Amino acid sequence: LDAALVRDARAAVGELRGAIDDFRRMHGRWPASAGEGSRIEALAADLLGGERPLLARVPQNPLNGRTDVRIVRSGADGQREDWTDGTAGWVYEIDSGAVWLDVPPPIEDHATDAPRWMDL
């Protein structure tokens, strides 16, 4: 694995996770978990909007260059391994606040002693 790419991936994941955790501390719920309507719009409003936005922008996934987010629900949308196909920048599990890189399967096929991208 390229050390610079791993560093960039960890930084991007940390930035997004930090904003999600900050939102939870401030509001007592995970972003996009309240109300009806579009979860994507709710996530954007929760993290990017308001008087004190937690993010200026959604960070770019350094593996595929995408910034969009796929929102999934625990149990309802399959298992974690089913959610990562590289068609979005990020996967966000709305019930737990977990977020990880959406990694295309070919990129995930690397040596077994290396960390899995989705585990960063």
All heavy atoms as an XYZ file, in Angstrom:
921
protein
N       0.844     -1.197      0.000
C       0.000      0.000      0.000
C       0.878      1.244      0.000
O       1.895      1.285      0.675
C      -0.883      0.024      1.243
C      -1.973     -1.029      1.354
C      -2.698     -0.874      2.675
C      -2.924     -0.936      0.206
N       0.445      2.237     -0.703
C       1.154      3.499     -0.763
C       0.954      4.253      0.554
O      -0.178      4.549      0.939
C       0.612      4.296     -1.950
C       1.288      5.630     -2.091
O       0.816      6.588     -1.444
O       2.276      5.711     -2.826
N       2.036      4.563      1.245
C       1.961      5.202      2.568
C       1.262      6.557      2.500
O       0.487      6.911      3.403
C       3.355      5.344      3.160
N       1.512      7.323      1.458
C       0.875      8.637      1.327
C      -0.633      8.498      1.134
O      -1.414      9.275      1.693
C       1.491      9.414      0.171
N      -1.037      7.513      0.371
C      -2.468      7.287      0.154
C      -3.156      6.848      1.446
O      -4.251      7.310      1.763
C      -2.671      6.256     -0.948
C      -4.098      6.058     -1.441
C      -4.693      7.361     -1.959
C      -4.122      5.002     -2.537
N      -2.513      5.988      2.203
C      -3.068      5.572      3.490
C      -3.183      6.774      4.419
O      -4.199      6.968      5.091
C      -2.213      4.457      4.137
C      -2.655      4.183      5.565
C      -2.285      3.183      3.304
N      -2.148      7.616      4.452
C      -2.182      8.824      5.286
C      -3.336      9.740      4.875
O      -4.093     10.223      5.716
C      -0.849      9.563      5.182
C      -0.770     10.797      6.081
C       0.439     11.677      5.782
N       0.303     12.257      4.454
C       1.158     12.049      3.449
N       2.202     11.288      3.604
N       0.951     12.615      2.276
N      -3.493      9.964      3.577
C      -4.573     10.821      3.084
C      -5.940     10.230      3.403
O      -6.869     10.953      3.769
C      -4.445     11.031      1.575
C      -3.231     11.864      1.194
O      -2.604     12.485      2.092
O      -2.900     11.884     -0.013
N      -6.062      8.916      3.262
C      -7.333      8.253      3.562
C      -7.669      8.389      5.043
O      -8.808      8.700      5.406
C      -7.280      6.786      3.153
N      -6.688      8.161      5.908
C      -6.930      8.299      7.357
C      -7.314      9.726      7.725
O      -8.180      9.943      8.565
C      -5.707      7.849      8.141
C      -5.572      6.357      8.187
C      -4.495      5.907      9.152
N      -4.566      4.465      9.298
C      -3.530      3.662      9.283
N      -2.315      4.144      9.154
N      -3.704      2.365      9.416
N      -6.680     10.696      7.104
C      -6.996     12.099      7.381
C      -8.426     12.433      6.954
O      -9.171     13.097      7.686
C      -6.000     13.017      6.683
N      -8.820     11.979      5.774
C     -10.177     12.258      5.280
C     -11.227     11.577      6.144
O     -12.243     12.187      6.503
C     -10.307     11.808      3.823
N     -10.992     10.311      6.497
C     -11.928      9.597      7.370
C     -12.018     10.304      8.717
O     -13.102     10.514      9.258
C     -11.487      8.118      7.559
C     -12.282      7.449      8.668
C     -11.639      7.348      6.269
N     -10.873     10.708      9.259
C     -10.861     11.395     10.547
C     -11.616     12.707     10.531
O     -12.313     13.054     11.492
N     -11.493     13.453      9.434
C     -12.207     14.726      9.316
C     -13.724     14.511      9.331
O     -14.457     15.190     10.053
C     -11.786     15.429      8.027
C     -12.453     16.778      7.824
C     -12.047     17.442      6.520
O     -11.269     16.868      5.725
O     -12.537     18.568      6.288
N     -14.196     13.547      8.550
C     -15.630     13.288      8.481
C     -16.141     12.683      9.789
O     -17.179     13.107     10.310
C     -15.943     12.380      7.292
C     -17.408     12.196      6.928
C     -18.137     13.526      6.776
C     -17.512     11.381      5.644
N     -15.411     11.727     10.353
C     -15.817     11.138     11.637
C     -15.840     12.180     12.739
O     -16.717     12.177     13.601
C     -14.863     10.016     12.030
C     -15.142      8.731     11.342
C     -14.307      7.592     11.906
N     -14.562      6.396     11.131
C     -13.643      5.527     10.779
N     -12.384      5.699     11.149
N     -13.957      4.472     10.067
N     -14.863     13.073     12.736
C     -14.823     14.130     13.750
C     -16.055     15.013     13.694
O     -16.634     15.361     14.732
N     -16.478     15.392     12.496
C     -17.678     16.225     12.352
C     -18.921     15.478     12.820
O     -19.787     16.048     13.488
C     -17.835     16.675     10.902
N     -19.012     14.198     12.479
C     -20.164     13.387     12.902
C     -20.192     13.267     14.425
O     -21.241     13.442     15.056
C     -20.128     12.014     12.216
C     -20.449     12.174     10.724
C     -21.081     11.029     12.877
C     -20.178     10.962      9.881
N     -19.039     13.004     15.033
C     -18.967     12.902     16.496
C     -19.276     14.231     17.175
O     -19.961     14.266     18.200
C     -17.594     12.394     16.932
C     -17.355     10.941     16.563
O     -18.340     10.214     16.267
O     -16.176     10.526     16.553
N     -18.779     15.334     16.610
C     -19.084     16.659     17.168
C     -20.577     16.934     17.121
O     -21.157     17.466     18.072
C     -18.330     17.754     16.411
C     -16.845     17.773     16.709
O     -16.409     17.091     17.665
O     -16.114     18.463     15.960
N     -21.213     16.580     16.009
C     -22.656     16.784     15.886
C     -23.385     15.994     16.963
O     -24.297     16.513     17.613
C     -23.150     16.375     14.499
C     -24.610     16.650     14.304
C     -25.035     17.862     13.800
C     -25.568     15.710     14.657
C     -26.388     18.136     13.642
C     -26.919     15.977     14.505
C     -27.331     17.187     13.998
N     -22.990     14.763     17.177
C     -23.635     13.906     18.191
C     -23.488     14.519     19.586
O     -24.440     14.547     20.372
C     -23.011     12.506     18.135
C     -23.373     11.595     19.269
C     -24.692     10.947     19.076
N     -24.880      9.919     20.094
C     -25.829      9.052     20.077
N     -26.699      9.057     19.099
N     -25.956      8.173     21.019
N     -22.283     15.013     19.903
C     -22.074     15.650     21.214
C     -22.932     16.899     21.382
O     -23.460     17.167     22.451
C     -20.603     16.002     21.401
C     -19.748     14.857     21.880
C     -18.362     15.323     22.310
N     -17.562     15.817     21.201
C     -16.899     15.050     20.340
N     -16.951     13.745     20.461
N     -16.192     15.584     19.378
N     -23.082     17.663     20.314
C     -23.828     18.920     20.384
C     -25.342     18.718     20.399
O     -26.057     19.487     21.033
C     -23.448     19.809     19.192
C     -22.018     20.286     19.231
S     -21.434     21.015     17.667
C     -22.635     22.258     17.333
N     -25.840     17.688     19.712
C     -27.281     17.544     19.507
C     -27.885     16.278     20.092
O     -29.105     16.108     20.057
C     -27.597     17.606     18.006
C     -27.175     18.906     17.384
N     -27.893     20.064     17.507
C     -26.069     19.214     16.648
C     -27.271     21.044     16.873
N     -26.157     20.552     16.344
N     -27.061     15.371     20.588
C     -27.566     14.152     21.209
C     -28.152     13.140     20.234
O     -28.887     12.236     20.635
N     -27.833     13.273     18.962
C     -28.289     12.313     17.949
C     -27.281     12.316     16.819
O     -26.463     13.223     16.705
C     -29.677     12.676     17.422
C     -29.742     13.999     16.685
C     -31.127     14.298     16.113
N     -31.181     15.574     15.449
C     -30.788     15.815     14.195
N     -30.315     14.839     13.450
N     -30.869     17.015     13.668
N     -27.364     11.265     15.988
C     -26.476     11.197     14.827
C     -26.990     12.123     13.729
O     -28.199     12.315     13.608
C     -26.389      9.773     14.299
C     -25.774      8.822     15.268
C     -26.383      7.759     15.862
C     -24.442      8.840     15.773
N     -25.507      7.126     16.709
C     -24.304      7.769     16.668
C     -23.335      9.666     15.558
C     -23.114      7.500     17.343
C     -22.143      9.396     16.220
C     -22.050      8.322     17.099
N     -26.122     12.700     12.925
C     -26.578     13.532     11.810
C     -27.535     12.768     10.893
O     -27.381     11.567     10.671
C     -25.281     13.874     11.057
C     -24.191     13.676     12.044
C     -24.661     12.605     12.979
N     -28.520     13.470     10.394
C     -29.510     12.957      9.442
C     -30.441     11.914     10.041
O     -31.152     11.241      9.317
C     -28.842     12.401      8.186
N     -30.472     11.776     11.363
C     -31.313     10.749     11.974
C     -32.682     11.259     12.403
O     -33.529     10.468     12.793
C     -30.605     10.141     13.191
O     -30.423     11.122     14.193
N     -32.919     12.553     12.313
C     -34.210     13.103     12.738
C     -35.064     13.466     11.539
O     -34.561     13.831     10.483
C     -33.993     14.344     13.601
N     -36.358     13.376     11.718
C     -37.287     13.852     10.717
C     -37.493     12.932      9.537
O     -36.965     11.835      9.476
N     -38.285     13.418      8.611
C     -38.624     12.692      7.395
C     -37.910     13.345      6.223
O     -37.238     14.350      6.366
C     -40.146     12.738      7.173
C     -40.946     12.067      8.270
C     -40.689     10.573      8.370
O     -40.539      9.931      7.317
O     -40.620     10.069      9.488
N     -38.102     12.785      5.056
C     -37.553     13.383      3.852
C     -36.191     12.824      3.501
O     -35.779     11.771      3.984
N     -35.482     13.551      2.676
C     -34.203     13.101      2.143
C     -33.136     13.047      3.221
O     -32.830     14.045      3.856
C     -33.740     14.045      1.029
O     -32.404     13.778      0.694
N     -32.568     11.876      3.433
C     -31.485     11.726      4.413
C     -30.229     12.440      3.927
O     -29.459     12.955      4.731
C     -31.187     10.253      4.660
C     -32.339      9.496      5.254
C     -32.515      9.840      6.701
N     -33.569      9.026      7.275
C     -34.224      9.357      8.351
N     -33.968     10.471      8.976
N     -35.158      8.576      8.823
N     -30.011     12.473      2.619
C     -28.834     13.152      2.075
C     -28.933     14.649      2.356
O     -27.977     15.273      2.808
C     -28.679     12.886      0.563
C     -28.399     11.397      0.311
C     -27.600     13.765     -0.043
C     -27.081     10.891      0.853
N     -30.096     15.236      2.112
C     -30.278     16.655      2.390
C     -30.147     16.932      3.881
O     -29.576     17.943      4.290
C     -31.630     17.133      1.870
C     -31.696     17.190      0.368
C     -33.081     17.544     -0.147
O     -33.972     17.889      0.650
O     -33.270     17.467     -1.375
N     -30.662     16.037      4.712
C     -30.558     16.205      6.164
C     -29.106     16.121      6.612
O     -28.657     16.896      7.465
C     -31.401     15.156      6.887
N     -28.340     15.198      6.042
C     -26.921     15.074      6.391
C     -26.173     16.345      6.007
O     -25.377     16.863      6.794
C     -26.303     13.857      5.702
C     -24.836     13.583      6.036
C     -24.666     13.213      7.502
C     -24.297     12.481      5.151
N     -26.430     16.856      4.822
C     -25.782     18.086      4.384
C     -26.143     19.249      5.303
O     -25.270     20.022      5.702
C     -26.168     18.399      2.938
N     -27.427     19.358      5.658
C     -27.852     20.441      6.542
C     -27.209     20.312      7.918
O     -26.766     21.300      8.511
C     -29.374     20.450      6.662
N     -27.132     19.091      8.443
C     -26.576     18.872      9.775
C     -25.077     19.159      9.838
O     -24.587     19.701     10.831
C     -26.847     17.436     10.250
C     -28.306     17.208     10.643
O     -29.053     18.186     10.787
O     -28.679     16.029     10.796
N     -24.328     18.800      8.819
C     -22.876     18.939      8.868
C     -22.344     20.195      8.191
O     -21.322     20.733      8.598
C     -22.198     17.714      8.239
C     -22.434     16.379      8.941
C     -21.690     15.265      8.217
C     -22.043     16.436     10.408
N     -23.022     20.659      7.140
C     -22.507     21.773      6.353
C     -23.257     23.079      6.585
O     -22.794     24.133      6.164
C     -22.574     21.434      4.856
C     -21.892     20.138      4.414
C     -22.186     19.855      2.955
C     -20.407     20.198      4.659
N     -24.431     23.010      7.224
C     -25.266     24.191      7.358
C     -25.259     24.782      8.759
O     -24.467     24.412      9.610
N     -26.168     25.693      8.970
C     -26.321     26.310     10.278
C     -25.329     27.440     10.513
O     -24.538     27.804      9.653
N     -25.408     28.002     11.711
C     -24.543     29.124     12.066
C     -23.085     28.715     12.203
O     -22.180     29.496     11.940
C     -25.018     29.759     13.370
C     -26.337     30.464     13.250
C     -26.774     31.071     14.570
O     -25.924     31.321     15.446
O     -27.989     31.293     14.713
N     -22.856     27.495     12.677
C     -21.490     26.988     12.854
C     -21.339     25.649     12.138
O     -21.423     24.594     12.757
C     -21.188     26.813     14.341
C     -21.105     28.107     15.086
C     -20.755     27.934     16.537
N     -20.416     26.563     16.907
C     -20.354     26.130     18.136
N     -20.613     26.937     19.124
N     -20.040     24.881     18.399
N     -21.108     25.677     10.830
C     -20.957     24.413     10.096
C     -19.797     23.589     10.662
O     -18.769     24.135     11.047
C     -20.654     24.848      8.665
C     -21.048     26.272      8.583
C     -20.955     26.833      9.971
N     -19.995     22.298     10.718
C     -18.949     21.410     11.214
C     -17.942     21.059     10.123
O     -16.819     20.663     10.420
C     -19.582     20.138     11.789
C     -20.475     20.405     12.999
C     -21.273     19.159     13.353
C     -19.653     20.874     14.176
N     -18.349     21.194      8.885
C     -17.465     20.972      7.740
C     -17.697     22.077      6.714
O     -18.833     22.507      6.518
C     -17.779     19.638      7.052
C     -17.447     18.337      7.762
C     -18.031     17.159      6.971
C     -15.949     18.171      7.900
N     -16.644     22.516      6.065
C     -16.795     23.456      4.954
C     -17.282     22.712      3.713
O     -17.983     23.260      2.874
C     -15.469     24.148      4.666
N     -16.892     21.439      3.627
C     -17.272     20.574      2.515
C     -17.056     19.134      2.958
O     -16.312     18.879      3.904
C     -16.420     20.863      1.281
C     -14.948     20.706      1.622
C     -14.023     20.674      0.475
N     -12.653     20.632      0.903
C     -12.079     19.664      1.627
N     -12.770     18.639      2.019
N     -10.808     19.716      1.963
N     -17.695     18.217      2.291
C     -17.447     16.801      2.562
C     -16.072     16.478      1.978
O     -15.797     16.800      0.825
C     -18.536     15.909      1.921
C     -18.186     14.439      2.074
C     -19.894     16.200      2.536
N     -15.198     15.847      2.776
C     -13.869     15.527      2.241
C     -13.934     14.537      1.080
O     -14.853     13.729      1.001
C     -13.128     14.925      3.433
C     -14.138     14.652      4.472
C     -15.376     15.413      4.146
N     -12.954     14.618      0.240
C     -12.876     13.729     -0.918
C     -12.277     12.386     -0.496
O     -11.294     12.336      0.240
C     -11.998     14.373     -1.980
C     -11.934     13.617     -3.281
C     -11.069     14.353     -4.284
O      -9.888     14.569     -4.042
N     -11.675     14.741     -5.401
N     -12.882     11.317     -0.966
C     -12.316      9.985     -0.785
C     -11.079      9.914     -1.681
O     -11.196     10.004     -2.899
C     -13.355      8.934     -1.188
C     -12.841      7.512     -1.162
O     -11.660      7.253     -1.307
N     -13.754      6.575     -1.006
N      -9.883      9.770     -1.119
C      -8.680      9.789     -1.947
C      -8.526      8.567     -2.854
O      -7.707      8.583     -3.767
C      -7.538      9.852     -0.928
C      -8.108      9.340      0.332
C      -9.577      9.644      0.301
N      -9.319      7.536     -2.651
C      -9.219      6.341     -3.489
C     -10.022      6.443     -4.769
O      -9.663      5.847     -5.781
C      -9.677      5.104     -2.710
C      -8.855      4.790     -1.467
C      -9.485      3.654     -0.695
C      -7.433      4.466     -1.849
N     -11.153      7.198     -4.717
C     -11.966      7.288     -5.930
C     -12.331      8.727     -6.302
O     -13.030      8.949     -7.274
C     -13.225      6.413     -5.826
C     -14.187      6.850     -4.745
O     -14.073      7.937     -4.189
N     -15.150      5.993     -4.442
N     -11.881      9.703     -5.504
C     -12.097     11.110     -5.823
C     -13.504     11.617     -5.588
O     -13.818     12.753     -5.926
N     -14.356     10.814     -4.981
C     -15.763     11.191     -4.803
C     -15.997     11.795     -3.424
O     -15.297     11.482     -2.465
C     -16.654      9.988     -5.019
C     -16.522      9.418     -6.440
C     -17.467      8.294     -6.652
N     -18.818      8.818     -6.609
C     -19.708      8.710     -7.572
N     -19.396      8.081     -8.668
N     -20.921      9.195     -7.452
N     -17.041     12.637     -3.343
C     -17.420     13.251     -2.069
C     -18.845     12.909     -1.660
O     -19.283     13.314     -0.588
C     -17.290     14.788     -2.138
O     -18.150     15.285     -3.159
C     -15.851     15.204     -2.398
N     -19.571     12.193     -2.501
C     -20.959     11.879     -2.169
C     -21.014     10.792     -1.089
O     -20.053     10.067     -0.861
C     -21.761     11.483     -3.403
C     -21.090     10.417     -4.259
O     -19.855     10.310     -4.236
O     -21.811      9.690     -4.946
N     -22.158     10.716     -0.422
C     -22.326      9.826      0.730
C     -23.504      8.893      0.493
O     -24.593      9.339      0.132
C     -22.572     10.645      2.017
C     -22.750      9.729      3.224
C     -21.452     11.651      2.251
N     -23.287      7.599      0.695
C     -24.377      6.619      0.680
C     -24.796      6.420      2.130
O     -23.975      6.083      2.987
C     -23.925      5.292      0.086
C     -25.033      4.226      0.155
C     -24.610      2.861     -0.375
N     -24.102      2.966     -1.725
C     -22.844      2.693     -2.069
N     -21.971      2.297     -1.184
N     -22.460      2.810     -3.322
N     -26.065      6.623      2.419
C     -26.581      6.446      3.778
C     -27.276      5.091      3.861
O     -28.122      4.771      3.028
C     -27.543      7.586      4.151
C     -26.776      8.916      4.159
C     -28.186      7.314      5.506
C     -27.626     10.121      4.466
N     -26.900      4.310      4.863
C     -27.475      2.983      5.061
C     -27.975      2.862      6.498
O     -27.586      3.625      7.368
C     -26.441      1.872      4.765
C     -26.034      1.899      3.303
C     -25.234      1.979      5.667
N     -28.865      1.886      6.707
C     -29.398      1.599      8.043
C     -28.930      0.220      8.473
O     -28.950     -0.722      7.678
C     -30.911      1.645      8.042
C     -31.471      3.024      7.761
C     -32.896      3.105      8.231
N     -32.928      3.267      9.661
C     -33.090      4.442     10.277
N     -33.195      5.521      9.571
N     -33.137      4.501     11.580
N     -28.535      0.106      9.713
C     -28.094     -1.182     10.260
C     -29.179     -2.224     10.075
O     -30.335     -1.992     10.388
C     -27.799     -1.042     11.752
O     -26.825     -0.073     11.973
N     -28.790     -3.380      9.549
C     -29.729     -4.488      9.394
C     -30.659     -4.370      8.210
O     -30.930     -5.348      7.533
N     -31.149     -3.186      7.912
C     -32.131     -3.009      6.849
C     -31.507     -3.054      5.458
O     -32.163     -3.413      4.494
C     -32.875     -1.692      7.031
N     -30.256     -2.691      5.360
C     -29.611     -2.563      4.060
C     -28.495     -3.582      3.844
O     -27.563     -3.331      3.102
C     -29.046     -1.149      3.903
C     -30.139     -0.097      3.852
O     -31.196     -0.372      3.257
O     -29.941      0.988      4.427
N     -28.571     -4.723      4.499
C     -27.542     -5.744      4.325
C     -26.430     -5.598      5.343
O     -26.608     -5.026      6.406
N     -25.261     -6.078      4.981
C     -24.111     -6.040      5.861
C     -23.084     -5.035      5.349
O     -23.084     -4.664      4.184
C     -23.464     -7.417      5.945
C     -24.386     -8.456      6.532
C     -23.719     -9.823      6.579
O     -22.584     -9.979      6.161
N     -24.425    -10.803      7.091
N     -22.190     -4.651      6.231
C     -21.196     -3.636      5.908
C     -20.431     -3.951      4.623
O     -20.201     -3.064      3.812
C     -20.239     -3.500      7.096
C     -19.209     -2.447      6.910
C     -18.389     -2.292      8.163
N     -17.302     -1.371      7.908
C     -16.373     -1.083      8.777
N     -16.397     -1.632      9.964
N     -15.416     -0.252      8.473
N     -20.031     -5.177      4.433
C     -19.284     -5.536      3.233
C     -20.105     -5.346      1.962
O     -19.554     -5.151      0.888
C     -18.778     -6.980      3.322
C     -17.651     -7.176      4.318
C     -18.104     -7.189      5.774
O     -19.322     -7.349      6.046
O     -17.244     -7.037      6.656
N     -21.443     -5.390      2.078
C     -22.315     -5.195      0.921
C     -22.417     -3.731      0.516
O     -22.863     -3.419     -0.579
C     -23.732     -5.708      1.218
C     -23.765     -7.184      1.553
O     -22.920     -7.938      1.029
O     -24.640     -7.580      2.352
N     -22.050     -2.820      1.406
C     -22.267     -1.401      1.169
C     -21.116     -0.725      0.443
O     -21.245      0.408      0.000
C     -22.511     -0.673      2.475
C     -23.675     -1.175      3.257
C     -24.812     -1.759      2.766
C     -23.827     -1.163      4.674
N     -25.654     -2.096      3.796
C     -25.071     -1.743      4.972
C     -23.032     -0.708      5.713
C     -25.546     -1.876      6.273
C     -23.501     -0.835      7.008
C     -24.750     -1.416      7.282
N     -19.970     -1.366      0.343
C     -18.810     -0.716     -0.259
C     -18.575     -1.263     -1.658
O     -18.113     -2.380     -1.821
C     -17.557     -0.925      0.611
O     -17.383     -2.314      0.832
C     -17.684     -0.218      1.943
N     -18.911     -0.455     -2.655
C     -18.699     -0.874     -4.038
C     -18.014      0.206     -4.866
O     -17.834      0.050     -6.063
C     -20.017     -1.287     -4.683
C     -21.028     -0.159     -4.749
O     -20.681      1.002     -4.416
O     -22.178     -0.432     -5.125
N     -17.648      1.304     -4.237
C     -16.931      2.361     -4.932
C     -17.795      3.320     -5.711
O     -17.273      4.191     -6.401
N     -19.122      3.215     -5.600
C     -19.998      4.108     -6.361
C     -20.301      5.406     -5.623
O     -20.966      6.282     -6.161
C     -21.323      3.415     -6.729
O     -21.977      2.998     -5.535
C     -21.063      2.208     -7.627
N     -19.823      5.545     -4.396
C     -19.945      6.789     -3.636
C     -18.580      7.076     -3.006
O     -17.678      6.241     -3.039
C     -21.017      6.661     -2.553
N     -18.442      8.243     -2.428
C     -17.194      8.548     -1.732
C     -17.152      7.904     -0.359
O     -16.115      7.429      0.092
N     -18.319      7.891      0.287
C     -18.407      7.467      1.678
C     -19.646      6.623      1.907
O     -20.634      6.768      1.191
C     -18.488      8.692      2.594
C     -17.343      9.607      2.393
C     -17.304     10.709      1.574
C     -16.049      9.482      2.955
N     -16.060     11.270      1.613
C     -15.269     10.546      2.458
C     -15.475      8.576      3.841
C     -13.946     10.719      2.820
C     -14.153      8.759      4.198
C     -13.406      9.823      3.694
N     -19.593      5.793      2.930
C     -20.763      5.067      3.409
C     -20.973      5.513      4.852
O     -20.035      5.489      5.658
C     -20.570      3.536      3.346
C     -21.805      2.827      3.889
C     -20.286      3.090      1.920
N     -22.193      5.956      5.170
C     -22.537      6.446      6.500
C     -23.689      5.607      7.043
O     -24.754      5.544      6.444
C     -22.937      7.916      6.418
C     -23.523      8.478      7.687
C     -22.817      8.452      8.882
C     -24.785      9.047      7.689
C     -23.356      8.970     10.048
C     -25.330      9.574      8.841
C     -24.609      9.529     10.018
O     -25.154     10.044     11.163
N     -23.445      4.954      8.176
C     -24.470      4.141      8.822
C     -25.201      5.022      9.827
O     -24.665      5.376     10.876
C     -23.836      2.930      9.510
C     -24.842      1.963     10.042
C     -24.182      0.742     10.661
O     -22.998      0.788     11.002
O     -24.887     -0.255     10.800
N     -26.409      5.372      9.490
C     -27.167      6.374     10.224
C     -27.508      5.961     11.663
O     -27.653      6.804     12.527
C     -28.436      6.751      9.429
C     -29.000      8.063      9.886
C     -29.451      5.644      9.483
C     -30.081      8.597      8.984
N     -27.593      4.666     11.917
C     -27.975      4.202     13.257
C     -26.829      4.223     14.255
O     -27.061      4.238     15.460
C     -28.540      2.775     13.175
C     -29.733      2.706     12.240
O     -30.658      3.512     12.406
O     -29.720      1.862     11.330
N     -25.601      4.200     13.770
C     -24.449      4.141     14.673
C     -23.499      5.319     14.514
O     -22.613      5.511     15.341
C     -23.655      2.854     14.417
O     -23.042      2.918     13.140
N     -23.661      6.090     13.453
C     -22.738      7.184     13.177
C     -21.441      6.733     12.529
O     -20.555      7.544     12.294
N     -21.323      5.444     12.213
C     -20.100      4.940     11.587
C     -20.001      5.448     10.155
O     -20.996      5.553      9.445
C     -20.102      3.412     11.596
N     -18.790      5.760      9.749
C     -18.540      6.207      8.375
C     -17.231      5.599      7.905
O     -16.302      5.427      8.685
C     -18.516      7.753      8.281
C     -17.358      8.344      9.047
C     -18.520      8.221      6.844
N     -17.191      5.213      6.640
C     -15.963      4.660      6.088
C     -15.906      4.932      4.604
O     -16.887      5.303      3.972
C     -15.801      3.174      6.410
C     -16.947      2.310      6.017
C     -17.104      1.654      4.841
C     -18.112      2.020      6.789
N     -18.291      0.970      4.846
C     -18.930      1.182      6.032
C     -18.542      2.383      8.078
C     -20.157      0.702      6.485
C     -19.756      1.917      8.536
C     -20.543      1.083      7.740
N     -14.715      4.744      4.063
C     -14.481      4.909      2.635
C     -15.315      3.905      1.844
O     -15.399      2.744      2.224
C     -13.005      4.652      2.313
C     -11.985      5.578      2.954
C     -10.634      4.906      2.982
C     -11.934      6.882      2.209
N     -15.914      4.375      0.758
C     -16.560      3.449     -0.169
C     -15.487      3.017     -1.149
O     -15.044      3.790     -1.996
C     -17.723      4.128     -0.885
C     -18.541      3.153     -1.716
O     -18.226      1.950     -1.703
O     -19.486      3.604     -2.369
N     -15.029      1.798     -1.005
C     -13.873      1.304     -1.743
C     -14.314      0.315     -2.813
O     -15.002     -0.653     -2.508
C     -12.889      0.611     -0.773
C     -11.686      0.094     -1.516
C     -12.485      1.566      0.325
N     -13.917      0.541     -4.056
C     -14.236     -0.434     -5.094
C     -13.586     -1.778     -4.779
O     -12.445     -1.808     -4.315
C     -13.634      0.160     -6.363
C     -13.227      1.540     -6.036
C     -13.150      1.663     -4.553
N     -14.284     -2.867     -5.014
C     -13.726     -4.191     -4.685
C     -12.323     -4.468     -5.221
O     -11.507     -5.013     -4.496
C     -14.758     -5.162     -5.266
C     -16.026     -4.390     -5.259
C     -15.635     -2.958     -5.541
N     -11.963     -4.083     -6.456
C     -10.596     -4.391     -6.892
C      -9.522     -3.740     -6.024
O      -8.467     -4.294     -5.811
C     -10.533     -3.846     -8.318
C     -11.942     -3.784     -8.763
C     -12.752     -3.500     -7.514
N      -9.794     -2.547     -5.496
C      -8.819     -1.870     -4.646
C      -8.687     -2.613     -3.320
O      -7.627     -2.668     -2.726
C      -9.217     -0.395     -4.415
C      -9.065      0.381     -5.722
C      -8.353      0.232     -3.322
C      -9.494      1.814     -5.637
N      -9.761     -3.214     -2.861
C      -9.754     -3.904     -1.583
C      -8.943     -5.193     -1.630
O      -8.540     -5.707     -0.608
C     -11.200     -4.203     -1.149
C     -11.352     -4.570      0.300
C     -10.898     -3.488      1.256
O     -11.442     -2.384      1.207
O      -9.991     -3.749      2.049
N      -8.683     -5.718     -2.820
C      -7.913     -6.958     -2.948
C      -6.418     -6.663     -2.833
O      -5.744     -6.376     -3.808
C      -8.193     -7.612     -4.307
C      -9.619     -8.081     -4.417
O     -10.241     -8.322     -3.372
O     -10.109     -8.198     -5.549
N      -5.911     -6.702     -1.613
C      -4.488     -6.476     -1.387
C      -3.979     -7.489     -0.372
O      -4.730     -8.318      0.116
C      -4.214     -5.038     -0.951
C      -5.032     -4.609      0.222
N      -4.815     -5.070      1.499
C      -6.078     -3.768      0.309
C      -5.686     -4.524      2.314
N      -6.461     -3.746      1.628
N      -2.725     -7.406     -0.067
C      -2.107     -8.382      0.840
C      -2.858     -8.460      2.164
O      -3.323     -7.459      2.688
C      -0.654     -7.982      1.085
N      -2.956     -9.643      2.708
C      -3.730     -9.858      3.931
C      -3.100     -9.212      5.153
O      -3.775     -8.991      6.137
C      -3.917    -11.360      4.198
O      -2.632    -11.972      4.257
C      -4.767    -12.000      3.118
N      -1.791     -8.888      5.110
C      -1.166     -8.259      6.272
C      -1.399     -6.750      6.304
O      -1.096     -6.090      7.283
C       0.331     -8.564      6.322
C       1.070     -8.058      5.089
O       0.435     -7.901      4.035
O       2.286     -7.840      5.210
N      -1.947     -6.185      5.244
C      -2.235     -4.757      5.195
C      -3.626     -4.484      5.749
O      -4.498     -5.343      5.700
C      -2.161     -4.275      3.752
N      -3.848     -3.273      6.295
C      -5.193     -2.948      6.789
C      -6.182     -2.873      5.639
O      -5.837     -2.473      4.532
C      -5.015     -1.578      7.440
C      -3.831     -0.987      6.767
C      -2.940     -2.148      6.411
N      -7.413     -3.285      5.904
C      -8.452     -3.137      4.892
C      -8.837     -1.670      4.832
O      -8.957     -1.020      5.871
C      -9.666     -3.989      5.234
C      -9.374     -5.471      5.217
C     -10.597     -6.330      5.423
N     -11.500     -5.785      6.399
C     -12.788     -6.132      6.502
N     -13.283     -7.007      5.685
N     -13.558     -5.591      7.415
N      -9.053     -1.147      3.642
C      -9.405      0.267      3.493
C     -10.643      0.612      4.305
O     -10.721      1.662      4.913
C      -9.643      0.597      2.028
C      -8.390      0.654      1.224
C      -8.025     -0.252      0.269
C      -7.355      1.612      1.286
N      -6.808      0.108     -0.259
C      -6.371      1.254      0.340
C      -7.154      2.757      2.054
C      -5.211      2.002      0.141
C      -6.003      3.494      1.861
C      -5.062      3.111      0.920
N     -11.642     -0.278      4.301
C     -12.883      0.055      4.998
C     -12.721      0.033      6.507
O     -13.606      0.445      7.236
C     -14.021     -0.853      4.557
C     -13.820     -2.318      4.871
S     -15.082     -3.360      4.148
C     -16.364     -3.248      5.351
N     -11.557     -0.419      7.008
C     -11.311     -0.440      8.444
C     -10.505      0.756      8.933
O     -10.178      0.833     10.113
C     -10.606     -1.731      8.840
C     -11.493     -2.938      8.684
O     -12.731     -2.782      8.753
O     -10.975     -4.047      8.487
N     -10.157      1.684      8.038
C      -9.414      2.865      8.474
C     -10.260      3.734      9.346
O     -11.423      3.809      9.257
C      -8.920      3.663      7.262
C      -7.874      2.993      6.408
C      -7.486      3.914      5.264
C      -6.643      2.643      7.203
